[in-house]
Amino acid sequence: MSEVRFGLIGCGVIYKTHADALAKIDGAKLVAVHDIVHEKACEAADLYHCAPAKTIQELCELSDAVIVCTPSGLHAEVGVQVAQSGRHVMVEKPIDTTRAKAQSLVDAAKLAGVKLATISQHRFSSAIQRTREAAQNGELGDLLAGDAYVKWYRTQAYYDSGDWRGTWALDGGGCLINQGIHMIDMIQWIMGGVKSVQAQVRTASHDIEVEDIAQALIEYKNGAIGLIYGSTSFYPGLAERLEVHGKHGTVILEGDRVKMWKADPVAAAEGLYGGGVMMQPTPNQHTADQNEADLVASSIDDPTSKWGEQHRLQLEDFTWAILDGREPFITGEASMEPLKIIMAIYQSAKEDGRRIYL
Ligand SMILES: NC(=O)c1ccc[n+]([C@@H]2O[C@H](COP(=O)([O-])OP(=O)(O)OC[C@H]3O[C@@H](n4cnc5c(N)ncnc54)[C@H](O)[C@@H]3O)[C@@H](O)[C@H]2O)c1
């Protein structure tokens, strides 16, 4: 096979990001679209010069791989049908809205021998990748804390724009599972996995079933601590922010751009400040600051921090995983991690902040 023929299910808000991305990928081609509202599929087919399929089965017959952009609580149900037809599956985030449904999709893909991935586009940001590398290779020293702040704003009109939005059944929750999930995945990936959570949530400013403010105290697998903060209530909405602290350095990212990168290279290399010794300025401070200046400057124009580009990179990786017969960068199993954390946060909040182990 020299080209992957893609089908796409669900022609709503996000599908154009996928369709535009596929048009820029060598080895990928959008050949068919399907929506439960057939007129939407016809409109999309006209726009992207592909076939409007009346059923999922018809779509699968035309495709090698299928992207699922339906409401979140249908990802597994639709994805399982695609996998059972022997087509590779890429689902939008979250993988689904419950662990059981998500696992059913992972199992179906394994049984059918097809590739499965879930969109988590920020993992393709070079600033995020660089931070994960620094956190995991000891450049920041032993990790102490990792925080993710997603203080966004959504109007009531946003929630009213689709009858699945803000519902337990199809959105699966609120500001954490729909909006916060991106940075929850980033911080858990950078820090190396979450061990336990203690949380509070509120439905504070919208007429919806699910949370629009949430906070959780996090314990990571490596013993570091942290905070996850999510909201769709805070006008006017702030850029999402990650803060990572190690014994020898701090990295702050805002909107996938480096805001601060202070790492003491001598301390990290020689363990100078280990064992609770207070941090002091070093002769190498200039080197560390220069490094920061370069990173801040380069991340301003970094194409990987721009909307659409990260989807393109993830779809390109998925395309070449299929063509080269390798695993995609983000597998179905990997995309269970943010879902497990969010489910544990909801459980903890329901039990008045009891610590929940994943
Ligand atoms: N990665 C990101 O940054 C990002 C951004 C936005 C949305 N998303 C995700 O994409 C998914 C879709 O979000 P959206 O905002 O495009 O929603 P949307 O409501 O605008 O679009 C969903 C589409 O799916 C169709 N649909 C519903 N049930 C269907 C079914 N059973 N079979 C076929 N089509 C069906 C609807 O008619 C609609 O056209 C969600 O899971 C959301 O979390 C991800």
The ligand as an SDF file (V2000), in Angstrom:
LIG
                    3D

 44 48  0  0  0  0  0  0  0  0999 V2000
   -8.9240   17.6060   19.5510 N   0  0  0  0  0  0  0  0  0  0  0  0
   -9.5840   18.7370   19.7340 C   0  0  0  0  0  0  0  0  0  0  0  0
   -9.0010   19.7810   20.0250 O   0  0  0  0  0  0  0  0  0  0  0  0
  -11.0760   18.7320   19.5730 C   0  0  0  0  0  0  0  0  0  0  0  0
  -11.7540   19.9300   19.3140 C   0  0  0  0  0  0  0  0  0  0  0  0
  -13.1550   19.8840   19.1530 C   0  0  0  0  0  0  0  0  0  0  0  0
  -13.8320   18.6780   19.2710 C   0  0  0  0  0  0  0  0  0  0  0  0
  -13.1370   17.5360   19.5560 N   0  0  0  0  0  0  0  0  0  0  0  0
  -13.8560   16.2500   19.7280 C   0  0  0  0  0  0  0  0  0  0  0  0
  -14.4620   15.9100   18.4880 O   0  0  0  0  0  0  0  0  0  0  0  0
  -15.7120   15.2630   18.7060 C   0  0  0  0  0  0  0  0  0  0  0  0
  -16.7890   16.0100   17.9120 C   0  0  0  0  0  0  0  0  0  0  0  0
  -16.8730   17.3410   18.3800 O   0  0  0  0  0  0  0  0  0  0  0  0
  -17.5710   18.4830   17.4920 P   0  0  0  0  0  0  0  0  0  0  0  0
  -17.3930   19.7480   18.2430 O   0  0  0  0  0  0  0  0  0  0  0  0
  -17.1380   18.3910   16.0860 O   0  0  0  0  0  0  0  0  0  0  0  0
  -19.1120   18.0150   17.6190 O   0  0  0  0  0  0  0  0  0  0  0  0
  -20.3260   18.3770   16.6540 P   0  0  0  0  0  0  0  0  0  0  0  0
  -21.5660   18.1770   17.4380 O   0  0  0  0  0  0  0  0  0  0  0  0
  -20.0990   19.7000   16.0040 O   0  0  0  0  0  0  0  0  0  0  0  0
  -20.2190   17.2570   15.5060 O   0  0  0  0  0  0  0  0  0  0  0  0
  -20.5610   15.9030   15.6970 C   0  0  0  0  0  0  0  0  0  0  0  0
  -21.1240   15.3610   14.3850 C   0  0  0  0  0  0  0  0  0  0  0  0
  -21.3590   13.9610   14.5430 O   0  0  0  0  0  0  0  0  0  0  0  0
  -22.5910   13.6440   13.9260 C   0  0  0  0  0  0  0  0  0  0  0  0
  -23.0990   12.4050   14.5470 N   0  0  0  0  0  0  0  0  0  0  0  0
  -23.7210   12.2600   15.7340 C   0  0  0  0  0  0  0  0  0  0  0  0
  -23.9950   10.9540   15.9680 N   0  0  0  0  0  0  0  0  0  0  0  0
  -23.5300   10.2790   14.8960 C   0  0  0  0  0  0  0  0  0  0  0  0
  -23.5230    8.9000   14.5420 C   0  0  0  0  0  0  0  0  0  0  0  0
  -24.0340    7.9580   15.3650 N   0  0  0  0  0  0  0  0  0  0  0  0
  -22.9760    8.5440   13.3630 N   0  0  0  0  0  0  0  0  0  0  0  0
  -22.4680    9.4810   12.5220 C   0  0  0  0  0  0  0  0  0  0  0  0
  -22.4590   10.7970   12.8080 N   0  0  0  0  0  0  0  0  0  0  0  0
  -22.9750   11.1880   13.9820 C   0  0  0  0  0  0  0  0  0  0  0  0
  -23.4800   14.8620   14.1560 C   0  0  0  0  0  0  0  0  0  0  0  0
  -24.5460   14.9460   13.2500 O   0  0  0  0  0  0  0  0  0  0  0  0
  -22.4560   15.9930   13.9900 C   0  0  0  0  0  0  0  0  0  0  0  0
  -22.3990   16.4410   12.6600 O   0  0  0  0  0  0  0  0  0  0  0  0
  -15.9360   15.2690   20.2080 C   0  0  0  0  0  0  0  0  0  0  0  0
  -15.6030   14.0150   20.7400 O   0  0  0  0  0  0  0  0  0  0  0  0
  -14.9920   16.3330   20.7330 C   0  0  0  0  0  0  0  0  0  0  0  0
  -14.5150   16.0520   22.0390 O   0  0  0  0  0  0  0  0  0  0  0  0
  -11.7820   17.5510   19.6940 C   0  0  0  0  0  0  0  0  0  0  0  0
  1  2  1  0
  2  3  2  0
  2  4  1  0
  4  5  1  0
  4 44  2  0
  5  6  2  0
  6  7  1  0
  7  8  2  0
  8  9  1  0
  8 44  1  0
  9 10  1  0
  9 42  1  0
 10 11  1  0
 11 12  1  0
 11 40  1  0
 12 13  1  0
 13 14  1  0
 14 15  2  0
 14 16  1  0
 14 17  1  0
 17 18  1  0
 18 19  2  0
 18 20  1  0
 18 21  1  0
 21 22  1  0
 22 23  1  0
 23 24  1  0
 23 38  1  0
 24 25  1  0
 25 26  1  0
 25 36  1  0
 26 27  1  0
 26 35  1  0
 27 28  2  0
 28 29  1  0
 29 30  1  0
 29 35  2  0
 30 31  1  0
 30 32  2  0
 32 33  1  0
 33 34  2  0
 34 35  1  0
 36 37  1  0
 36 38  1  0
 38 39  1  0
 40 41  1  0
 40 42  1  0
 42 43  1  0
M  CHG  2   8   1  16  -1
M  END
$$$$
